[in-house]
Amino acid sequence: MLGVEPKISVLITFYNQKNYTNRVVESVLSQSYKNLEVILSDDGSDDGIEQEVTPFLSDPRIRFRKNDHNLGRVAHFKWLVHHEASGDLVTLVNADDFFIDPDFFSKAVELFNQEESVDLVFGRVGVFLEKNKTTKFDKARLNRTGVYDGNDVFFMLPDGLAIPHISSIYKRKRAVDLDFYRLNQMSQDWESLYRMVINSKVGYVADAVALYGKHFRNVSKLPGVARMLESIGYIENPYELAKQHSIAPKAELDLWKERMLVRYFTKCHIKLSMLQQEELSTFYHQLEIQYPDIHQKLKVDYKLKTFEILKHTPKILVWCFRIFVGHSSLIEDLIQTKKVNGSLVRE
């Protein structure tokens, strides 16, 4: 049992991101829930972050630590969850992301206390486009606050439901048992979270609770073709665990995997086409070798063909994504990055 007011370890990670310190830390300190352990952890930056965090260290709930050398994003996450956090619950926050609902932690604890089998709670998240200081929210895939069956949530993932890292609060012991952050891949957070929902209960807060800070320096923005193709552990591993636990017939799980792969590689196409057009041919060549069935689906996908026609007219493209896909934050983020990088787009 967690108890009425379990301690939440809020792990805020930095790497040459000192300019975001005030925003992210203040968003945590503004939470109405007060039983917090806040660890500001720097992964070997050289930007003088110590000066930025010093004013916050008078709060006894906050401590600052710094790695002697850069561990890398995933190893840094894993060390914090497995060795630094002491709370019953954990949430891990990148420095450029932040909370906007001061009652989110309180709402999450209520859901954990509603059912003992709840291992994870997450809330609705938007994006904050740093260049023009605008906030965007995509269509919500869940519409009510409450506790859901984790296997039902698992099967909603191919339909566009995502479990945002910034708004995920989870049981620390369960995360350690599942070996969270074990893969050095782009979507290692989803790999961990998607495994956690299997045969579990999941809480959801329907209110807008946090924002991803989107800018041209985001680590997932330009990973390269090789890393894109190798970063499917967040699909493969939950699929294997779901098979192991026989949560559905194999044919149903195979379809889940296929739909997730199509969704993921479609997103890869869009990113490359917007930001690294010259890499698209390499991407499709490798996709044909490794995933021939997915390759064929993408090559004849009318939506991707339409995207290629519209991608030079940003306003129309954003409108189409918003109306026909149900979300536009991805494409608006990529347009923002194109402008920062000096590429030409027609308004």
C-alpha positions as CSV (number, residue, x, y, z in Angstrom):
1,M,0.0,0.0,0.0
2,L,1.2,3.5,-0.9
3,G,-0.5,5.3,2.0
4,V,-2.6,8.4,1.8
5,E,0.2,10.8,0.9
6,P,3.0,8.8,-0.7
7,K,6.3,10.6,-1.5
8,I,6.8,11.5,-5.2
9,S,10.3,11.6,-6.5
10,V,10.5,14.3,-9.2
11,L,13.6,13.7,-11.3
12,I,14.5,16.7,-13.4
13,T,17.3,16.0,-15.9
14,F,19.6,18.6,-17.5
15,Y,22.2,18.6,-20.2
16,N,23.3,22.1,-21.2
17,Q,19.8,23.3,-20.6
18,K,20.3,25.8,-17.8
19,N,18.0,28.4,-19.5
20,Y,15.0,26.2,-18.7
21,T,15.8,25.8,-15.0
22,N,13.4,28.4,-13.6
23,R,10.4,27.3,-15.7
24,V,10.6,23.6,-15.0
25,V,11.5,23.9,-11.3
26,E,8.8,26.5,-10.6
27,S,6.2,24.2,-12.3
28,V,7.1,21.5,-9.8
29,L,7.1,23.7,-6.8
30,S,3.7,25.2,-7.7
31,Q,2.1,21.8,-7.2
32,S,-0.4,21.7,-4.4
33,Y,0.8,18.3,-3.5
34,K,3.8,18.8,-1.1
35,N,5.2,15.4,-0.2
36,L,7.9,15.7,-2.8
37,E,11.6,14.8,-3.3
38,V,12.9,16.9,-6.2
39,I,16.3,15.9,-7.6
40,L,17.9,18.3,-10.1
41,S,20.4,16.1,-12.0
42,D,22.9,17.4,-14.5
43,D,24.5,15.0,-16.9
44,G,28.0,16.6,-17.1
45,S,27.0,20.0,-18.6
46,D,29.5,22.8,-19.2
47,D,27.0,25.7,-19.2
48,G,27.4,26.7,-15.5
49,I,24.0,25.3,-14.4
50,E,25.1,25.4,-10.7
51,Q,24.4,29.2,-10.6
52,E,20.9,28.6,-11.9
53,V,19.9,25.9,-9.4
54,T,21.5,27.5,-6.3
55,P,18.5,29.7,-5.4
56,F,16.2,26.6,-5.2
57,L,18.4,24.6,-2.8
58,S,17.1,26.4,0.3
59,D,14.0,24.2,-0.1
60,P,14.7,21.1,1.9
61,R,12.9,18.9,-0.6
62,I,15.4,19.8,-3.4
63,R,18.9,18.6,-4.0
64,F,21.3,19.0,-6.9
65,R,23.6,16.4,-8.2
66,K,26.0,16.3,-11.2
67,N,27.5,13.4,-13.1
68,D,31.3,13.6,-13.4
69,H,31.0,12.8,-17.1
70,N,28.1,12.5,-19.5
71,L,26.3,9.2,-19.1
72,G,23.9,9.8,-22.0
73,R,20.2,10.4,-21.8
74,V,19.1,6.8,-21.2
75,A,21.8,5.8,-18.7
76,H,21.1,9.0,-16.8
77,F,17.4,8.2,-16.6
78,K,18.1,4.7,-15.4
79,W,20.6,5.7,-12.7
80,L,18.1,8.2,-11.3
81,V,15.2,5.8,-11.1
82,H,17.1,2.8,-9.9
83,H,19.6,4.5,-7.5
84,E,18.7,8.1,-6.6
85,A,15.0,8.2,-6.1
86,S,13.5,7.2,-2.8
87,G,9.9,8.0,-3.3
88,D,7.0,5.5,-3.6
89,L,6.2,7.2,-6.9
90,V,8.4,8.6,-9.6
91,T,8.1,11.1,-12.4
92,L,11.0,11.9,-14.7
93,V,11.0,15.3,-16.4
94,N,13.3,16.7,-19.1
95,A,14.5,20.2,-18.4
96,D,12.7,21.7,-21.4
97,D,9.3,20.2,-20.4
98,F,7.0,21.6,-17.6
99,F,3.8,21.2,-15.7
100,I,0.8,23.5,-16.1
101,D,-1.8,22.0,-13.8
102,P,-0.8,22.8,-10.1
103,D,-3.2,20.0,-8.9
104,F,-1.9,17.2,-11.2
105,F,0.2,15.4,-8.6
106,S,-2.8,15.5,-6.2
107,K,-5.2,14.1,-8.9
108,A,-2.7,11.4,-9.7
109,V,-2.3,10.3,-6.1
110,E,-6.1,10.1,-5.8
111,L,-6.1,7.6,-8.7
112,F,-3.3,5.6,-7.2
113,N,-5.3,5.3,-4.0
114,Q,-8.5,4.5,-5.8
115,E,-7.2,1.0,-6.8
116,E,-4.2,-0.7,-5.4
117,S,-3.4,-2.3,-8.7
118,V,-2.8,1.1,-10.5
119,D,0.9,1.1,-11.4
120,L,0.9,4.2,-13.7
121,V,-1.0,7.5,-13.9
122,F,-0.7,9.9,-16.8
123,G,-2.4,13.1,-18.0
124,R,-3.2,15.0,-21.1
125,V,-0.2,16.8,-22.6
126,G,0.3,19.5,-25.2
127,V,3.3,21.0,-26.8
128,F,4.9,24.4,-26.4
129,L,6.5,25.7,-29.6
130,E,9.4,27.7,-28.3
131,K,10.0,29.7,-31.4
132,N,6.7,31.5,-31.4
133,K,5.6,30.8,-27.8
134,T,2.4,29.0,-28.7
135,T,0.7,26.1,-27.1
136,K,-0.9,23.3,-29.1
137,F,-3.1,20.4,-27.9
138,D,-4.0,17.5,-30.2
139,K,-7.3,15.6,-30.0
140,A,-7.6,13.6,-26.8
141,R,-7.9,9.9,-27.2
142,L,-9.3,9.4,-23.7
143,N,-12.1,11.7,-22.5
144,R,-12.6,11.1,-18.8
145,T,-10.5,11.0,-15.7
146,G,-10.5,7.5,-14.1
147,V,-8.9,4.1,-13.9
148,Y,-8.6,2.0,-17.0
149,D,-7.6,-1.6,-17.7
150,G,-4.0,-1.5,-18.8
151,N,-4.6,-4.1,-21.6
152,D,-7.4,-1.9,-23.0
153,V,-4.9,1.0,-23.0
154,F,-2.3,-1.2,-24.7
155,F,-4.7,-1.9,-27.6
156,M,-5.6,1.8,-27.9
157,L,-1.9,2.7,-28.8
158,P,-2.1,2.0,-32.5
159,D,-5.1,4.4,-32.7
160,G,-3.0,7.3,-31.7
161,L,-3.1,7.1,-27.9
162,A,0.3,7.9,-26.4
163,I,1.5,7.8,-22.8
164,P,3.5,11.0,-22.5
165,H,6.7,10.7,-20.5
166,I,6.3,14.2,-19.0
167,S,2.9,13.4,-17.4
168,S,3.7,9.8,-16.4
169,I,3.9,9.1,-12.6
170,Y,4.6,5.5,-11.8
171,K,5.4,3.2,-8.9
172,R,9.1,3.1,-8.4
173,K,9.4,-0.5,-7.2
174,R,7.4,-1.7,-10.2
175,A,9.6,0.3,-12.5
176,V,12.8,-1.2,-11.0
177,D,11.3,-4.7,-11.3
178,L,10.6,-4.0,-15.0
179,D,14.1,-2.7,-15.5
180,F,13.0,0.7,-16.7
181,Y,15.2,2.6,-19.2
182,R,17.1,-0.5,-20.3
183,L,17.4,0.3,-24.0
184,N,19.7,2.9,-25.6
185,Q,17.1,3.8,-28.2
186,M,15.0,7.0,-29.0
187,S,11.8,5.7,-27.6
188,Q,13.1,4.0,-24.5
189,D,10.6,5.8,-22.3
190,W,7.7,4.3,-24.3
191,E,9.3,0.9,-24.2
192,S,9.2,1.0,-20.4
193,L,5.8,2.6,-20.0
194,Y,4.1,0.3,-22.6
195,R,5.4,-2.8,-20.8
196,M,4.1,-1.4,-17.5
197,V,0.5,-1.2,-18.7
198,I,0.3,-4.9,-19.5
199,N,-1.9,-6.8,-17.0
200,S,-2.0,-3.7,-14.9
201,K,-4.4,-0.8,-14.1
202,V,-3.7,2.7,-15.5
203,G,-5.0,6.0,-14.2
204,Y,-5.7,8.9,-16.5
205,V,-6.2,12.6,-15.8
206,A,-8.2,14.2,-18.6
207,D,-7.2,17.7,-17.7
208,A,-4.3,19.4,-19.6
209,V,-1.4,18.8,-17.1
210,A,1.9,19.4,-18.8
211,L,3.7,20.7,-22.0
212,Y,6.5,19.3,-24.0
213,G,8.9,22.1,-24.9
214,K,9.5,21.8,-28.6
215,H,12.6,23.4,-30.3
216,F,15.1,22.6,-32.9
217,R,17.5,21.1,-30.4
218,N,15.2,18.2,-29.2
219,V,17.2,15.0,-29.2
220,S,14.6,13.1,-31.2
221,K,14.3,15.6,-34.0
222,L,17.1,14.4,-36.3
223,P,18.2,10.9,-35.2
224,G,19.3,9.6,-38.6
225,V,18.0,6.6,-40.6
226,A,20.0,3.9,-38.9
227,R,18.8,5.0,-35.4
228,M,15.2,5.3,-36.6
229,L,15.3,1.7,-37.9
230,E,16.9,0.3,-34.8
231,S,14.6,2.2,-32.4
232,I,11.6,-0.2,-32.6
233,G,12.2,-1.8,-29.2
234,Y,9.3,0.3,-27.9
235,I,7.0,-1.8,-30.2
236,E,8.8,-5.2,-30.2
237,N,9.4,-5.6,-26.5
238,P,5.8,-4.8,-25.3
239,Y,4.6,-7.0,-28.1
240,E,6.7,-9.9,-26.8
241,L,5.6,-9.3,-23.2
242,A,2.0,-9.3,-24.3
243,K,2.5,-12.6,-26.1
244,Q,4.2,-14.0,-23.1
245,H,1.2,-13.1,-20.9
246,S,-1.3,-14.2,-23.6
247,I,-3.4,-11.0,-23.1
248,A,-5.0,-11.7,-26.5
249,P,-4.9,-14.2,-29.4
250,K,-1.6,-14.1,-31.3
251,A,-3.3,-12.9,-34.5
252,E,-4.7,-9.9,-32.6
253,L,-1.2,-9.1,-31.1
254,D,0.4,-9.5,-34.6
255,L,-2.0,-6.9,-36.0
256,W,-1.2,-4.6,-33.0
257,K,2.5,-4.9,-33.9
258,E,1.9,-4.3,-37.6
259,R,-0.2,-1.2,-37.0
260,M,2.3,0.2,-34.5
261,L,5.1,-0.3,-37.0
262,V,3.1,1.4,-39.8
263,R,2.4,4.3,-37.5
264,Y,6.0,4.6,-36.4
265,F,7.5,4.4,-39.9
266,T,5.0,6.8,-41.3
267,K,6.2,9.3,-38.7
268,C,9.8,8.6,-39.7
269,H,8.9,9.4,-43.3
270,I,7.3,12.7,-42.3
271,K,10.3,13.7,-40.3
272,L,12.8,12.8,-43.0
273,S,10.8,14.4,-45.7
274,M,10.5,17.7,-43.8
275,L,14.0,17.9,-42.4
276,Q,16.3,15.4,-44.3
277,Q,14.8,14.9,-47.7
278,E,18.1,13.5,-49.0
279,E,17.8,10.6,-46.5
280,L,14.4,9.3,-47.7
281,S,15.8,7.0,-50.4
282,T,18.1,5.4,-47.9
283,F,15.3,5.0,-45.5
284,Y,13.1,3.2,-48.0
285,H,15.9,1.0,-49.2
286,Q,16.6,-0.2,-45.7
287,L,12.9,-0.5,-44.9
288,E,12.4,-2.7,-48.0
289,I,15.2,-5.0,-46.7
290,Q,14.1,-5.2,-43.1
291,Y,10.3,-4.8,-43.3
292,P,9.2,-5.5,-46.9
293,D,5.5,-5.6,-46.0
294,I,5.6,-2.3,-44.2
295,H,7.7,-0.8,-47.1
296,Q,5.0,-1.8,-49.5
297,K,2.2,-0.3,-47.4
298,L,4.0,3.0,-47.1
299,K,4.8,3.2,-50.8
300,V,1.2,3.1,-51.8
301,D,-0.2,5.1,-48.9
302,Y,-2.4,7.9,-50.4
303,K,-2.0,9.9,-47.2
304,L,1.7,10.1,-47.5
305,K,1.4,10.9,-51.2
306,T,-1.0,13.8,-50.3
307,F,1.5,14.9,-47.6
308,E,4.3,15.2,-50.2
309,I,2.1,17.4,-52.3
310,L,1.1,19.7,-49.4
311,K,4.4,19.9,-47.4
312,H,5.5,23.1,-49.0
313,T,2.3,24.9,-48.0
314,P,2.5,24.9,-44.2
315,K,-0.9,26.5,-43.4
316,I,-2.8,24.0,-45.5
317,L,-0.7,21.1,-44.2
318,V,-1.4,22.1,-40.6
319,W,-5.1,22.4,-41.3
320,C,-5.2,18.9,-42.9
321,F,-3.4,17.3,-40.0
322,R,-5.7,19.0,-37.6
323,I,-9.0,18.1,-39.4
324,F,-8.2,14.7,-40.9
325,V,-5.6,13.2,-38.5
326,G,-6.8,14.8,-35.3
327,H,-3.5,16.3,-34.3
328,S,-1.1,18.9,-35.8
329,S,1.6,19.4,-33.1
330,L,4.1,17.1,-34.9
331,I,3.9,19.0,-38.2
332,E,3.9,22.4,-36.5
333,D,7.0,21.4,-34.6
334,L,8.7,20.3,-37.8
335,I,7.7,23.5,-39.6
336,Q,9.2,25.5,-36.7
337,T,12.5,23.5,-37.0
338,K,12.6,24.0,-40.8
339,K,12.4,27.8,-40.3
340,V,15.1,27.8,-37.6
341,N,17.4,25.7,-39.9
342,G,16.9,28.2,-42.7
343,S,15.0,25.9,-45.1
344,L,12.5,27.5,-47.4
345,V,8.8,27.0,-47.0
346,R,5.9,29.0,-48.5
347,E,3.4,30.6,-46.1
